[in-house]
Amino acid sequence: MTPEFSRPLALAAIPAAGVARKVSADAAECAALARRLQIPAVAALTCDWRLLREPGGGIFAEATLRARLRLVCVVTLEPFETTITEAFAVRFLPAAELGGDSGDPLAIDEIPLDGTTIDLGEAAAEQLALILPAFPRGPGADAALPQASDEARGAFAALAALRPVKH
């Protein structure tokens, strides 16, 4: 099955010195990604890639993703527009070289190579899914939240007073 935002790149098109590529989603792909991610809209998505060959047949990739999105605020339930810019790195590796889940959340993600191409569009879409805020808050969300009562603040203040003071 072809993903909604597919930009395959032949491994043979990546020279030893590396290559830069930019991928952008068109309007139909943005609409399909919004449905997949279950958000109101993806207005724009671009990803600038820098790809380098690694010993053993892998590809190290650094990228900067830019997206304009419409999300729903978890506080006000109102839709709002936001822009996300995220730099990230991934490795495309033959299946035999995949390291498995290291448990380190800062480790570089590994994507299995299947065949003779890598899909820069799908990798960008997966990264967007990973960086979406779990609980998006729109402008004015803080003002819409109820403030803690003096009684509730008092209980936490009493607990804070029990904490030893560091000098």
Buried (B, 14 or more C-beta within 10 A) or exposed (E): EEBBBBBBBEBEEBEEEBBEBEBBBEEEBBBBBBEBBEBBBBBBBBBBBBBBBEEEEBBBBBBBBBBBBBBEBEBBEEBBEBEBEBEBEBBBBEEEBBEEEEEEEEEBBBBEBEEEBBBBBBBBBBBBEEEBEEEBBBEEBEEEEEEEEEEEEEEEEEEEEEEEEEE
